[in-house]
Amino acid sequence: MYTVKEMFYTLQGEGAHTGRAAVFLRFTGCNLWSGLEKHRAEAICSFCDTDFVGTDGVNGGKFKTASELAEAVAKLFPGEKNRFVVCTGGEPLLQLDNELVSALRERNFEVAVESNGTIRPPSGGVDWLCISPKGTAEVVVTHCDELKLVFPQADAMPDRFAGIKAQLRYLTPMADPHAGMDEVIYRNTTTQQTIQYCLDHPQWQLNLQSHKVINIA
């Protein structure tokens, strides 16, 4: 059984695949926060801005088999070519398994995963792995395609992850999850701090969430 918050077709808004058409497959649940506001202050990841609770989102629901879920994803992508799915959450690796990855690949999807790095991914088939460590959580992933860190985090500063092998390293300015548009378009001191860190440490690149700027899902 797979429990999905929402599935929708859009453009990837950040990271290496910015601008690429994709189906976002958002799983329910996370191991670093319950998703409930009453638990936010005590959560390891207290700054999350994503609703991953329940199955009431667009195309959300419970799917009994990998084939059923993969077929639902396929119906959202126009055509058979350049198929791309981003498995996210919450924490997708609480649910994403080899069976589902295989079912998606059988339908010609490249499979990307956005994870907090606390759970190892399925042994085969994932085409692009992005990890985004949070707070004091132990990161068990040592190799990834993309390391994307929300900055600054007192317990998760960039130098802590120097040993992770990654093709690309991104810093995303931390924003208040309840902030208004001025925060969304990065008129804040945190963005300036992130820019300066990238200038001082050029192995890191600035990552802005363009989907928020242009107001798409």
HUWO-V211694 format. One record per residue. N is the residue number from 1. RES is the residue in three letters. PHI is phi in radians with two decimals (* if undefined). Layout:
n | res | phi
N | RES | PHI
N | RES | PHI
This chain:
n | res | phi
1 | MET | *
2 | TYR | -2.00
3 | THR | -1.95
4 | VAL | -2.06
5 | LYS | -1.27
6 | GLU | -2.86
7 | MET | -2.46
8 | PHE | -2.73
9 | TYR | -1.73
10 | THR | -2.78
11 | LEU | -1.85
12 | GLN | -1.07
13 | GLY | -1.74
14 | GLU | -2.70
15 | GLY | 1.34
16 | ALA | -1.13
17 | HIS | -1.77
18 | THR | -0.92
19 | GLY | 1.60
20 | ARG | -1.51
21 | ALA | -1.16
22 | ALA | -2.74
23 | VAL | -1.61
24 | PHE | -1.62
25 | LEU | -1.93
26 | ARG | -1.75
27 | PHE | -1.44
28 | THR | -1.37
29 | GLY | 1.53
30 | CYS | -2.68
31 | ASN | -1.65
32 | LEU | -2.03
33 | TRP | -2.88
34 | SER | -1.23
35 | GLY | 1.58
36 | LEU | -1.72
37 | GLU | -1.01
38 | LYS | -1.14
39 | HIS | -1.84
40 | ARG | -1.04
41 | ALA | -1.05
42 | GLU | -1.69
43 | ALA | -1.36
44 | ILE | -1.12
45 | CYS | -1.89
46 | SER | -1.61
47 | PHE | -1.89
48 | CYS | -1.05
49 | ASP | -2.00
50 | THR | -2.01
51 | ASP | -1.56
52 | PHE | -2.19
53 | VAL | -1.70
54 | GLY | 1.42
55 | THR | -2.18
56 | ASP | -1.61
57 | GLY | -1.39
58 | VAL | -1.03
59 | ASN | 1.06
60 | GLY | -1.29
61 | GLY | 2.70
62 | LYS | -1.95
63 | PHE | -2.15
64 | LYS | -1.26
65 | THR | -2.33
66 | ALA | -1.08
67 | SER | -1.10
68 | GLU | -1.10
69 | LEU | -1.21
70 | ALA | -1.08
71 | GLU | -1.19
72 | ALA | -1.13
73 | VAL | -1.12
74 | ALA | -1.06
75 | LYS | -1.19
76 | LEU | -1.53
77 | PHE | -1.76
78 | PRO | -1.31
79 | GLY | 1.48
80 | GLU | -1.82
81 | LYS | -1.78
82 | ASN | 0.99
83 | ARG | -1.21
84 | PHE | -2.51
85 | VAL | -2.20
86 | VAL | -1.91
87 | CYS | -1.59
88 | THR | -2.44
89 | GLY | -2.81
90 | GLY | 0.81
91 | GLU | -2.03
92 | PRO | -1.14
93 | LEU | -1.33
94 | LEU | -1.21
95 | GLN | -2.20
96 | LEU | -1.11
97 | ASP | -2.33
98 | ASN | -1.03
99 | GLU | -1.11
100 | LEU | -1.24
101 | VAL | -1.01
102 | SER | -1.09
103 | ALA | -1.13
104 | LEU | -1.20
105 | ARG | -1.18
106 | GLU | -1.10
107 | ARG | -1.77
108 | ASN | 1.20
109 | PHE | -1.63
110 | GLU | -1.37
111 | VAL | -1.96
112 | ALA | -1.92
113 | VAL | -2.27
114 | GLU | -1.96
115 | SER | -2.31
116 | ASN | -1.47
117 | GLY | 1.49
118 | THR | -1.57
119 | ILE | -2.28
120 | ARG | -1.24
121 | PRO | -1.30
122 | PRO | -0.93
123 | SER | -1.17
124 | GLY | -2.64
125 | GLY | 1.77
126 | VAL | -1.30
127 | ASP | -1.51
128 | TRP | -2.52
129 | LEU | -2.00
130 | CYS | -1.95
131 | ILE | -2.06
132 | SER | -2.32
133 | PRO | -1.08
134 | LYS | -2.30
135 | GLY | 0.89
136 | THR | -1.51
137 | ALA | -1.03
138 | GLU | -1.29
139 | VAL | -1.65
140 | VAL | -1.80
141 | VAL | -1.46
142 | THR | -1.91
143 | HIS | -2.32
144 | CYS | -2.71
145 | ASP | -1.41
146 | GLU | -2.44
147 | LEU | -1.86
148 | LYS | -2.16
149 | LEU | -2.01
150 | VAL | -1.27
151 | PHE | -2.26
152 | PRO | -1.63
153 | GLN | -2.19
154 | ALA | -1.00
155 | ASP | -1.72
156 | ALA | -2.53
157 | MET | -1.40
158 | PRO | -0.95
159 | ASP | -1.15
160 | ARG | -1.12
161 | PHE | -1.92
162 | ALA | -1.06
163 | GLY | -1.41
164 | ILE | -1.38
165 | LYS | -1.52
166 | ALA | -2.47
167 | GLN | -1.13
168 | LEU | -2.33
169 | ARG | -2.23
170 | TYR | -2.14
171 | LEU | -2.03
172 | THR | -1.88
173 | PRO | -1.03
174 | MET | -1.23
175 | ALA | -2.15
176 | ASP | -1.14
177 | PRO | -1.09
178 | HIS | -1.89
179 | ALA | -1.30
180 | GLY | -1.54
181 | MET | -1.10
182 | ASP | -1.02
183 | GLU | -1.27
184 | VAL | -1.06
185 | ILE | -1.60
186 | TYR | 1.20
187 | ARG | -1.59
188 | ASN | -2.63
189 | THR | -1.23
190 | THR | -1.06
191 | THR | -1.09
192 | GLN | -1.12
193 | GLN | -1.13
194 | THR | -1.17
195 | ILE | -1.02
196 | GLN | -1.13
197 | TYR | -1.10
198 | CYS | -1.16
199 | LEU | -1.16
200 | ASP | -1.41
201 | HIS | -2.34
202 | PRO | -1.18
203 | GLN | -1.27
204 | TRP | -1.81
205 | GLN | -2.04
206 | LEU | -1.30
207 | ASN | -2.08
208 | LEU | -1.94
209 | GLN | -1.47
210 | SER | -1.13
211 | HIS | -1.11
212 | LYS | -1.32
213 | VAL | -1.12
214 | ILE | -1.69
215 | ASN | 1.06
216 | ILE | -2.09
217 | ALA | -1.10
